[in-house]
Amino acid sequence: MNFQFYFEKMLDSEEFKKFKEEHKDSFFCSGFFVIDKKGNEDNQNLDYFVRSLNKIFSFKINNKIELTPVDNFGNDLVPEEISENISFDFTEIEDMILDKMEEEKIKNKIEKMLFSLQAKDKKNYLLGTVFISGLGIIKVKIDLDENKIVDFEKKSFFDMVKIVKK
């Protein structure tokens, strides 16, 4: 699965062309991706920020392209622009994570991956939450400009659940 495939599918859609015509001051600012290894719940969303409205609009990419406004995310927050020329492959990202899991001696299997594509300080990142067998979670940050993992942490689901005694 290549990111550029989804991006081009959105760019070619009538929904996107109409949106860009109406909002010439918009720019690509983020993406959200679900890759379900066990089921069939894959999901791809690409987001555009409209400066004049101070609002984000999300394009859900399935068999057809659906445009939805995103709830207010903070009036003072303007996301960074992400280049429309960015390209990466989710299979290669998964391979990077699997290599790091092997290096960290994590034997669990990947069940689902959630990724948020964002830019900060003119660098592009994939922030990921990877659900693994045995109720484990891996938090990962991938620098797409350098094509490397810059942060990797395994947690147990139980680490995140606070047990309260009666």
N, C-alpha and C positions, 0 to 999 in steps of 0.2 A: 504494500500500500504506500503510495507516494503522495506526499502532501500536495504537490503541484497538480496532480490529477483532480483532487477535490477543488482546488483553487480555480483551475481552468473551467471546471464544470460550473462553478458559481459565476465566473466572469462571462461565460457564454449564455447564461440564462436571461430570459426576458425580464424576470423579476429584478435582477441585478442591474441590467441596463437602464431600466426605468428608474430605479433608486439613484443611480449615478447621475442621471439626467436632472433629477429633482434636487439632488444634494451634491453639487459640484465641489463643496468644501469638505467632503468626507474623505477619510483615509482608513486604511487597514490597520487595526490596532490589537487584535488578539484572536485566538482560536481555542476551541475546546474539543477534545477528542476522547471518545470512549472506544476501547478495543477490548471486546469480550472474547476471551479464549475458550470459555466453557459453553456459553450460550450464543445467542445471535442478537445481541443488543448493541451493536456498533452504532456510533453516533458521531457526526461531524458538524461543528458550528464554526463559522468564520464571522468576525465582528468588525464593524466599521463605526468610527466615531464621526459625528456630524458637528463640526465646530459651531455653526450658527445656532444649533439647537442644544448644544452641550449634552448630547445624548448618544448612546450606543445602540446600534441596530444589529441584530444577529441573523445570519443566513444559515438556516438548518438545511443540510445537504443530504437528501435521501433520493428517492426516485425523481422527486421534483424539488425545487428550491423554495423554501418558505421563509419569508421575512417577518421578524418579530422585533418590536422595540424591547430594550432591556430596561428593567426598573431602574430608578435613579440610583446611581452608584456614588454620589457625592458631588456637590456642585463645584468644588474647587479642584477636583481631580481631572486632569487631562491626560489620557494615556499617551504613551509614546507611539510614534508611527513605526510600523514594521514594513520593511521593503516587500514589494509585491514580487520580487525576484527570488525570495527565499525558497530553498528547496531542501527537502530531507525525506528520508524513507523510514516509515514506521518499522519495517522489518529490520533495518540496520539499528534503529534505536533499541528495539527489543534485544537484538544480539549484543549490544553494548551492555544492557542491563544484565543479561544472562552471564556474560563474561565476568562482570563485577560480582554477581551472586556467587559464581564459582570461586572467584578469588577470595571472597569473604566466607567461603565454605557454607553457603546457604543452599540446602538441598531441595527446598520446596519448589513447587511448580507454579508458574504464573497463571492466574485465573482471569484477571481483568486489569486493564491499565487505563488510567485517566490522565490526560495530559492537558495542560494549559500552555498555550504559546503566548509569550509576552516579550516585550522589549524593555530594557532598563539600561540607561547610560549608553544608548546606541548599540547595545549588544542584544542578540536574540537568544531567548532561553525557552526550553521546555521544562515546565515544572510538573513532576509526575507523582501520582500515588499509584502504586502497584500492589494489587491484592494477590497474595500468594496462599497456597494451601496451608492448612494448619492455623487458620485465622491470623496470618501474618500480614504485615503491611510494610512496604518499602517506600520511603520518601526519596525522590531523586530529583536533582537539578542538572540539566544538560545544557552546556554552552554550545549552541548550534554553530556559532561562528568558528569555534575551534574544534567542534565535533568531539567533545569529551565530557565525561561526567565530572561535575565540580562539587557535588554534594550527594551523599548516599547514606541512608540510615534505615536500618531494619527495626521495626517495632512489632510487638505483639498486640493484638486487639485488646487483650486484657490489660496492657500497659495504659491504654487510653480510657478504660472503664474504672471509675472511682467506686470502690466498694465502701458502702456506708453501713456500719454496724448499728443495730437497733439498741 
